[in-house]
Amino acid sequence: MNKRILNDLETEQADRVCNHIVQDITEKISRGILCPGMKLLSERKLCDFYNTDAYNIRKAIQQLKKTGHLHSVPKFGVFISETALSSKLYSARGSIAPDIHIDKLRFETLSNLSLQKKVWNLCCKSFKDVIASGDVEMVYRNDRVILEEGDVIEYGSLYQNYYLHQNKLLRLRECFPGISPEIEKFSYGNALPFYYAVPVLLYNIDLLNKLGFRKPDYKNYAEQMKFCGEVTTATARTPGMQLPQTAQIPMLYLGNLLQEFLVELHSGNVSEKTFARKYRNSLQEFTLFWVRNQISFRWGLLENYFNFIAGKMPLFFSLSTDYIFLNDRCPPFAYGCSSMFAIDESAPRIYSLLSINSETLSPIESLRLILLMREQNIQRALGAIGNFPIRNEDRCDMPQNFDDLSGKAKESFFIFENHDHYYVSMNIINKELLNMIQNHKSADSALHDIYRYSRVYFHMAEINRNQKKSGERK
């Protein structure tokens, strides 16, 4: 028992010594005696100064590192950190030189292919050239999840979190009025367009030649699907060659019809019978190719794509981002890519959006980075790897094997007014199109369910909003 008491007393004494060291160093930092960037005394000298052993010194340093007062630089030692308290008090000491230090801006993105990283490196260099202390730290997300930890965040307009996390984004239209007329396109006013991703037809030139076809040269939706149908039929007759497959979502082929759907479904001004009569033929025409050729929008996406990269299929229905991945992999065959038409003869466009975190400490620097990324040199660098720059004049450097066959068509932009429209589009309309393709559901039955479930969802969402407003007033 006496030994246990002795051990407890020794532990208590060691804790008191450690706490004294922590308090003493913290006080010296707060008084400006120890300033940010200063190197701490060596462990031996600290032992002599505090008349204690190395164990207590190390324990105290660990605690001070956890609180952010100290940090280690490998091979150089332990240094005083720029904590909020120390920086504020150090500035208050009357230093003649102003503190012009700017923390690194963090740019968060899911775009992490090597070709894309070259563009980000150009952005970082350009920003440093025009902004003093303008350092940008790239935050690459490999798990396909944006965590909203960057100062500037890149979203895709089909990415759900963009619609769910509006309260985490700075309202650019309100904070920086007149900054860009393009911001008026977005109901939230919290993003600027960066570039577009577009539906594309990837093709293997060697296999097309083997089947007796030239590269695609269609001028409208009908010619596009006629070419795809003829190639698919020829492929089915060729041993050892795999049928074309897809990574696209069927909703993209609706083009501007999707926005018509949403307006009529949300308002409820059109009866179900009128809605079905209006869109029946379009849905039947769109799904005809996919049902006839048994091309799934769902199963084996990655396996199918890698089979195309391995040179086993002549066509792959995809997005321009997959074309960039294809360029990244340098497949051992001649290939190309053509932009595609929607059923209403429009050219679908998926936005890449740049937003600013509402909690950033550097809002002006973040805005300047966004504006710089929309300048001509960055836009042309984006085009050179296969993205669609936001301005036509910046598309002059796009790859030679990227044919913008739908470039002169009217555009259909896939961005949504709010999360309700996003949900109805992705979870009701898109899934019913899949049911028509994969489960042979009739157009009338699909349109019935689209109308019924969309109206139910919009009604439910309105009730929830009213209940929330009522709760806020109480």
N, C-alpha and C positions, 0 to 999 in steps of 0.2 A: 504494500500500500504506500509506504514511504517513497519507494522508487517511482511509483506512478505519480505521486504528488510532485516529486522532484522534476519529472519529465514535463508535467503540466506547467510548472513554474518556469522551466527553461523555454518552453514554447511561448508562454506569455511574454517573457522577457524579449525573445527574438522578434515577436510581433510588434512590441513597443519600439524596438530599435528600427525595424523595417518601416513602421508608420512614421517615425521621426524623420527618417531619410526622405521618404516620399513627401512629407509636408514641407521639409526644408527646401528640397529642390523645386517643388511647386511654387513656394513663396518666392524663391529667387527668380523664377521665370515670370511670375506676376509683377514683381517689382522692377523687371527689366535688367536685373543683374546678369541673368542668363538669357541671351537673346536668340531668336530663331536663326538656325544655321550654325550656332556655336557647337564645338565638339566638347562632349563631356570628358571629365578627367578619366584617366585609365582606372581600371578596377583596383590596382594596387594602391594608387594614390587616394582613391575614394575610401579604401579600407583604413588607410592611415588617418584621413581627415575625419572620418566618423568613428574611429577607434572600434572597428568591428571586423567580422570575418567576411570572406567572399560570398558566402551563402546569403547573408542578409543584403549585401549590395546587389547581387543578381536578382533576388526576390523583389527588391524595391524597383529596380530598373524594369522588370517585367510588368509590374503594376503601372508604372509610368508610361510604358509603351501601350498598354491596353487603354489608358485614358487619353492617348494621343499626344502626350507631352514630349515623348522621346521616340526616336526611330533609329534603326540600325542601317548603316551602309556597309555591306560586306567588304572586308579587308581594310576598312578605314576607321570604323569605330561607331560610337553612339553619339547622336546629335540631337540638339533641341529642335522640336517640330514647330511648325507655324500653326499653333492652335488659335482658335478664335480669340481666346483671352489674351494670349501672349502677343499676337499681332496687333490687337487693339491697344494694349498698354505700351507696346514698343513704339507704335506710331505716336502715342501721346507723350512720349519723352521729349518731343521737340526735334525729331530728326529733320534736317534741312531738305533732304531729297524726298519727294513724294513717292508713295508706294504705287508703282504702275504695274505690279504683278497681276496677271490674269491667269486664273486656273485653266487647265486644258478643257476645251470643249469636248464633250463626249457625243459621238455620232453613232447611233444604234441602228443596225440594219441586219436583215436576213440574207442580203446579197453578198455571199462570201466566196464565189468562184475566183480563181486566180485572175481571169480577165477582168472581172468586176473590181478586184482589189487594185488593179493598175489604175483604174479610173479614180478610186478613192484616194490612192496615193497622190494623184495629180491634184485632186481637190485639196488635200492637206497642204501640199506644196504651194499651190496658188493662194490659199488662205494665209499662209505664213508670209508670202511675198507682199501682201497688201495690208496685213494687220500686224502691228508691233506685238510681239509675244503671242502671235496667233497660232497656238499649237492645238491640233485636233487629235483626239484619241479615238481610234476606231473600236467600236464594241460590236463584235460579230456574234450573232446568235446562231448556233448550229442545231438547236433543238426545235427549230421552226416556231419559237415562241418569243414575241416581243415583250420585254418586262418593263418598258417605259422608264428605263434608268438613264437614258441619254439626255443631253440637252436638246439635240436635234434627233428626230426619229423618222425613219423611212417606213411608211406603211404601203401596202397595196390596197387598192379600193375594193378588193374582194376579201380583205382581211377583217374578220369579225371584231377584233379588239378596237379597231379604229372607230367603230360605231358604239361600242360599249363603254369606252373610256374617254368620252368627250370632256369630262370634267378634269382630266389630267393634262389637257392640251391648252396652250395659250390661244385666246381668240384673236387671231392676227388682224381680222377686219376691224375690230374695235380698238386694239392697241396701236396698230399702225395703219390708220385710215389712208386710203389712196395708194398703198404700197404696190398694188398690182390689180388691174381690172379682172384678171383671171380668177381672183379669189371670190368674186361675186358668183361664180358658178357653183360654189359649195354652200349648202344651206347653213353649215356650222361656221363657216368663215375662219377655220383654224388650220388650213393647209394650203400649200401651193403645189401645183403639178410639177413633177421633176422630169418624167419621161413616160412613155406608154409601153405596155406589153400588148402584143396582138396575137390572135390565133394564126397559126402558120401550118403549112403543109411541108413537112420535111421529106425529102426524096433522095433516093440512092440512084445516081445517074447511071451507074454500071448495070444495076438490075433493070432499070427502065429500058435501057438499050437492049438488054437481053430479051425483054418482053416485047420489044418492037415499038417502044414509045419514046418520044422526045420529052424534054423537061416541060413542066406545066406552062401553059400560056392562055389560061382562061380569062374571060372578060366580064363574067357575071356569075351569079350563084348557080344557074342551070348548067353552064359550061363547066364550072368547077366540079360539080357533083357528077356530071357525065364523064369527065376525065377520071375521077376517082373510081367510079363504077366500072369503067372499062379496064383500068389497071387491076382492080380487085378481081374481076372475072378472069383475066388472064393469069393472075397469080394463082388462083385456085386450081388452074389446069396445069401448073408447073410443079413437078415433084421437087421437094427439098426447099421450096420457097414458102415463107410464112405470110399469111394474110395481113394486110395493113391493120394497125390498131390505133388507139387514141388515148391521149392524156387530157383532152379537153372536157369541159363541162357543157352539156347540151344547151343550157340557157344562153350561152354566147351567140348561138345561131339565131336567136330571136331578134337580135339587133335592137332597133328602136321600138319594136313591138312590145318589148318587156316593159318599157316605161308606160306605154298605152295600157298594158295589163294592170299595172300598179295604180294608175290614176282611176281607172274604172272600178277596180276591186275595192280601193280605199273609199271612194265616194259612195259606192252603192247605187249610183244613178242609172246603171244599166242592169236590166234583168238578166237572170241566168240564161234564159232562152236566147236573148239577143247576144250575150257574150259568147255563147257556144256557136251560134250561127256565124258570128263575125270572124272567129279564129279557127274554126274546124279545118278548113282547107289548108291553112298555113301549117298547122301541126301535122296533118297527114302528109303533106309534101316534105316537110323537114325530116320526119322520122323514117320515110320510105327507104332511103339508102341504108341507114343503119340497121333496120330490121331485116331487109333483104339480104344483107351481107353478114349478118350476125356479128357485127363489130360492137363490142361491149365498151361502155364508158366507165366500167367499174373494176373488173377483175384483172389482176396481174399487171398493173400499170408499170411498175419498175422493171419487171421481167420483160415485158413487151418492149419497153424503151431500150433496154440493153440489148435485146435481140436485134433491134434496128441498128444500134451502134455497131453490133458485131457483123452487120452486112447480111442479115437473114430475111429482111422484108423490104419491099421497094418504097413504101410510103409509111409515114407516121404522122397522125394528126396531133398537133402539139401547140405550144406557146413559144414566143420569141425567146423567153428565158431558157427554154430547153435547147434552142438553137445555140445559145451562148455556151451551154454545157457541152454541146456537140463539138463546137470549136475548141473548147478546153481539152477535150479528149483526143482530138486529131485522129479520127477514124481512118483506116487504110483504104478508103475508096472515095471516088468523086461524089460529092453531095451538094445539095442546094436547099433553098427554103423559099416559099412563096406565101405572102399574106393572103388571107381568105375573106370571102364575103359571107355575110349573114343572109338569111332567107329574104329579108326586105331590101337586099342589094346594098346594105350599108357595110362599112368597115368597122368592126368592133375594136374598141380601145379600152384597155384596163389601165387605170392610173397608177403610177408610182407617186406617192404624196410625201411631202416634207412638212413636218409639224414641229412645234417647239414645246418642250415640257413646261407645264405651267409653274413648276417649282424650280426652274433654272435660276441660277444666280447671275447668268450672263445673257439676258434676253436680246440685247442689241447685237452682241457678237454672234449669237445664234442666228438672228435675222440676216446679218451680213453674210454668214456662211451659206444660208439658203439662197440668197440672191446671187452669190458668186457661183453656186452650183447650177444656176440656170443661165449662166453666161455662155457665149458662143463656143469658147474653147472646150469647156466641160461637156456641153451638149454634143459637139461633134465627136468627142472622145467616146461618149455613150453610144452614139450612132455607129461608130467604127467597130464596136464589138457585137452589134445586133439589136440594141435597144432602139426604140422609136423616139427621137427627140421631139420636144413639144412644138417646135416650129419647123415648118416645111423646109425652109432655107438651110437648116442645120443638118439635113439628112443626106447631104452630098457625099459624105465619107462612109456611108454604109457599105458593108461588104459586097463584093461583086456578085457573089452567089446568093444574095438575098434579093429576090424580086418582089417589089411592092406592087403586086398585080391589082390590089384593091385601092391603091393610093389615091386615085381620082374620085373615088366614091364618097358619098356623104358618110360622116362618121357617126357611130353609135357609142356613147360613153357609158361605161359600166361603173357608175358611182351612185349611191343611194341617198335619198333625202334624210333618212333616219334609220335606226336599227330595225324598226318595224318593217320597212320596205326591204331591208337586207334579209330579214328572217323569212318573209313571205317568198322572196325570190329564190333563196337558196334551199329552204326547207320544205317549201310547198310546190312552187312552179317547177323548179329544177328536178325535184324528185318525181313529179308526175310525168315529166318528159322521159325520165329514166324508166319509169313503169311502162310507158308505151314501147320503149325500145327493148327492154330486157324481159318484160313480162307480158308483152303483146296486149296491153291494155288499149281499148279503143279510144279514139280522140274524144268522143262524146263523154265517155266515162271519166277520162282524165280532166276534161274541162269542167265537168260537174264537180269533181273533188277540188279542183283549183278554186273554183268560185266559192264553194261551200266553206272550205277550211280557211281560205283567206279572209272571207267576211267574218267568220267566227273569231279569227285571231285579231283582226283590226278592232272588232267590237270589244274583245277582252282587254286589249291594250288601252283603249279609251277609258274603260271602267277603272283600270288600275291607275291611270293618270289622274282621273277625277278623285279617286280615293286618296291618292297621295297629296293632291292639292288641298283636299278637305282636312286631312290630318295636319298639314302645315299651318292652316288658319286657326286651328284650335290651340 
